[in-house]
């Protein structure tokens, strides 16, 4: 949980820095309680990021139309191997329309330590705008190391 808080803080700091550069555009984007997800698509851990053990946070700025559909999405922080799949995923979401017609979604990618009893990744939506994508570590075949 601490790691998620740290990643969220880093993403929020990056967002704040970008807001200083363009305050007019971003002034109402942070969740003020009017951002509500109606539906979302789960996603798998991006394959190349998974096999290279890439982890981290991505902040995605979302613009909404009058019905709450995503009309545009852009990563404002994060590595391309994680940010590109995040942007493509959030474009499939539906939000309850809000006055600012914006939302900020934070994606947190983490490969778990130790062993797991799962083959796939796990997608968790926390609150209204934090998507956590977890994966078990890649299975290493002990016979291949000989």
Secondary structure by P-SEA (a helix, b strand, c coil): caaaaaaaaaaaaaaaaaaaacccccccccccccccccbbbbbcccaaaaaacccbbbbbbbbbccccccccccccccccccaaaaaaaacccccccccccbbbbbbbbbbbcccccccbbbbbbccccbbbbbbccccccccccc
